Amino acid sequence: MEAFREELLSQLDCKISFVIPIFGGIPVPSSVVATWLIMAFLVLFSVVFVRNLEMIPTRMQNYLELIVGWVNNFFEEILGEEGKCYIPYLGTVALYIACANLIGLFGIIPPTKDLNVTAALSIMSIIVIEYAGIRAKGLKKWVKSFAEPIPLIAPINILEIFIRPLSLCMRLFGNVLGAFVVMELIKICIPFVMPVPFSLYFDIFDGLIQTYVFVFLTSLFIKEAIEVE
């Protein structure tokens, strides 16, 4: 049992992949390396599939346009016409989180298992949300909005700025970490056949669900921020 616990804890550690020998050594964790791999994959994917776009779409271009159109329609229904400028950000975050959650299928530890990664994603989203509010309402009205509907709840509205990224961060981190722990337990206890069907749920279905939840909540927060009464 002790060996089982140590094996599980070792899987939960965010290991350092290598150290950059400058400024006394900069450690680069595995989550950063995995993020670089995802970035390289997405850039390569974009270059390969969009370099030869045609007026009369090919079969692959039809599929790409269908996906892009679905994503645009999905977010536009939530954000409305005034929030269309935030769709590229939301789409990019969705692509990254989906790849980060699915990368475990290839034996790479998901970067979203690292609390620093989910915290960074949440902070980025909350910056976009508050920027959207300032851009839509103006700085003066944005500040006044914290005292609505009554000044008494201003401290609660201000506190909400910090609660939102925390909830986004912990929801994504907790679900990805939980799925990772369950899959490691299954692999240790039943290492041959059983991990395959469970992987279909925890690595694919659950990973995509967490992607949907993160960007859906972020888009709802943006919609709330840009609403002008």
C-alpha positions in Angstrom: 0.0 0.0 0.0 2.9 2.3 0.8 4.4 1.7 -2.6 1.0 2.3 -4.2 0.7 5.7 -2.5 4.3 6.7 -3.4 3.6 5.8 -7.1 0.5 7.8 -7.2 2.1 10.8 -5.5 5.0 10.7 -8.0 2.5 10.9 -10.8 0.9 14.0 -9.3 4.2 15.9 -9.0 4.8 18.5 -11.6 8.3 17.4 -12.7 11.1 19.7 -14.0 12.0 18.7 -17.5 15.2 20.7 -17.8 16.9 23.8 -16.5 17.8 26.8 -18.7 21.4 27.7 -17.7 20.9 31.5 -17.4 20.3 33.8 -14.4 21.3 31.0 -12.0 19.2 28.4 -13.8 15.5 28.6 -14.8 13.6 25.4 -14.2 11.2 24.5 -17.0 8.4 22.2 -15.7 6.8 19.4 -17.8 3.6 21.4 -18.1 5.5 24.2 -20.0 7.1 21.7 -22.3 3.7 20.1 -23.0 2.3 23.6 -23.7 5.1 24.2 -26.2 4.2 21.0 -27.9 0.6 22.0 -28.1 1.5 25.4 -29.5 3.7 23.8 -32.2 1.0 21.4 -33.1 -1.7 24.1 -33.5 0.7 26.3 -35.5 1.6 23.4 -37.8 -2.0 22.4 -38.1 -3.0 26.0 -39.1 -0.2 26.3 -41.6 -1.0 23.0 -43.3 -4.8 23.3 -43.5 -5.3 27.0 -44.3 -2.4 27.8 -46.6 -4.3 26.7 -49.8 -7.8 28.0 -49.2 -10.0 28.2 -52.3 -13.1 30.1 -53.4 -14.7 26.7 -54.2 -14.0 24.7 -51.0 -12.5 21.3 -51.1 -13.8 18.5 -48.8 -11.2 19.4 -46.0 -11.9 23.1 -46.3 -15.6 22.4 -46.0 -15.0 20.6 -42.7 -12.8 23.4 -41.4 -15.4 26.0 -42.4 -18.1 24.0 -40.8 -16.2 23.8 -37.5 -15.2 27.5 -37.5 -18.8 28.5 -38.4 -20.2 26.4 -35.6 -17.8 27.9 -33.1 -18.6 31.4 -34.3 -22.4 30.8 -34.1 -22.1 29.2 -30.6 -20.3 32.2 -29.1 -22.2 34.8 -31.1 -25.5 33.4 -29.6 -24.1 34.0 -26.1 -22.2 37.3 -26.7 -24.3 39.0 -29.3 -23.1 41.2 -32.1 -21.2 43.5 -29.7 -19.1 40.6 -28.3 -18.0 39.1 -31.6 -14.5 40.6 -31.2 -13.8 38.2 -28.2 -14.6 35.0 -30.2 -11.0 34.5 -31.5 -9.7 34.6 -27.9 -12.4 32.1 -26.7 -11.8 29.8 -29.7 -8.0 29.8 -29.0 -8.5 29.0 -25.4 -10.9 26.2 -26.3 -8.4 24.7 -28.7 -5.6 24.9 -26.1 -7.6 23.4 -23.3 -9.0 20.6 -25.5 -5.5 19.7 -26.7 -4.1 19.9 -23.2 -6.8 17.6 -21.8 -6.5 15.1 -24.7 -2.7 15.0 -24.7 -2.8 12.4 -22.0 -3.8 9.8 -24.6 -0.3 10.0 -26.0 1.3 9.3 -22.6 2.1 13.0 -21.9 0.9 14.4 -18.5 -1.8 17.0 -19.2 -0.5 20.6 -18.5 -3.9 21.4 -17.1 -3.0 19.1 -14.2 -0.6 21.9 -13.1 -2.4 24.4 -10.9 -0.1 27.2 -12.3 -1.4 26.5 -15.9 -5.1 26.6 -14.9 -4.5 29.7 -12.7 -2.8 31.5 -15.7 -5.7 30.6 -18.0 -8.2 31.9 -15.4 -6.3 35.2 -14.8 -6.1 35.7 -18.6 -9.9 35.2 -18.9 -10.7 37.6 -16.0 -8.5 40.3 -17.6 -10.4 39.9 -20.8 -13.7 40.0 -18.9 -12.9 43.2 -17.1 -11.4 44.8 -20.2 -14.6 44.0 -22.0 -16.6 45.7 -19.3 -14.4 48.8 -19.4 -14.5 48.9 -23.2 -18.3 48.6 -23.3 -19.2 50.9 -20.5 -16.3 53.3 -20.2 -14.0 53.5 -17.1 -16.4 55.7 -15.1 -19.5 53.6 -15.6 -17.5 50.4 -15.1 -16.4 51.7 -11.6 -20.0 52.7 -10.8 -21.3 49.3 -11.8 -19.7 47.8 -8.6 -22.2 49.8 -6.6 -25.2 48.4 -8.5 -28.0 47.8 -7.7 -27.2 49.4 -4.3 -23.9 50.7 -2.9 -24.1 48.3 0.0 -23.1 45.3 -2.1 -20.1 47.0 -3.6 -17.6 45.0 -1.6 -19.3 41.8 -2.8 -19.1 42.9 -6.4 -15.4 43.8 -6.0 -14.7 40.4 -4.3 -16.4 38.7 -7.3 -13.4 39.9 -9.5 -11.2 37.5 -7.5 -13.8 34.8 -7.0 -14.4 34.3 -10.7 -10.9 33.4 -11.7 -10.5 31.2 -8.6 -13.7 29.3 -9.5 -12.6 28.9 -13.1 -9.1 27.8 -12.0 -10.2 25.3 -9.4 -13.0 23.8 -11.5 -10.7 23.0 -14.4 -7.8 21.9 -12.2 -9.9 19.8 -9.9 -11.7 17.9 -12.7 -8.5 17.3 -14.7 -6.6 16.2 -11.7 -9.4 14.0 -10.5 -9.7 12.3 -13.9 -5.9 11.8 -14.0 -5.8 10.3 -10.5 -8.7 7.9 -11.4 -6.9 6.8 -14.6 -3.6 6.2 -12.7 -5.4 4.1 -10.1 -7.0 2.0 -12.8 -3.7 1.6 -14.6 -2.0 0.4 -11.4 -4.8 -1.9 -10.3 -5.9 -3.3 -13.7 -3.0 -2.5 -16.1 -4.2 -4.4 -19.2 -7.7 -4.2 -20.7 -9.8 -2.0 -18.4 -8.0 1.3 -18.8 -9.1 1.5 -22.5 -12.9 2.1 -22.0 -12.3 4.3 -18.9 -9.8 6.3 -21.0 -12.6 7.1 -23.5 -14.5 8.8 -20.7 -11.9 10.4 -18.5 -9.4 11.4 -21.2 -11.7 12.3 -24.1 -15.3 12.9 -22.9 -14.5 14.5 -19.6 -11.6 16.5 -21.1 -13.9 18.0 -23.8 -16.6 18.7 -21.2 -14.2 20.7 -19.1 -13.1 22.6 -22.2 -16.8 23.5 -22.9 -17.5 24.5 -19.3 -14.4 26.8 -19.1 -15.1 28.7 -22.3 -18.9 28.7 -21.8 -18.5 30.3 -18.3 -16.0 32.8 -19.6 -18.3 33.8 -22.4 -21.2 34.3 -20.0 -19.0 36.5 -17.8 -18.0 38.6 -20.8 -21.7 38.9 -21.8 -22.5 40.1 -18.3 -19.6 42.6 -18.4 -20.6 44.2 -21.7 -24.3 44.6 -20.9 -25.1 48.2 -20.7 -28.4 49.2 -19.1 
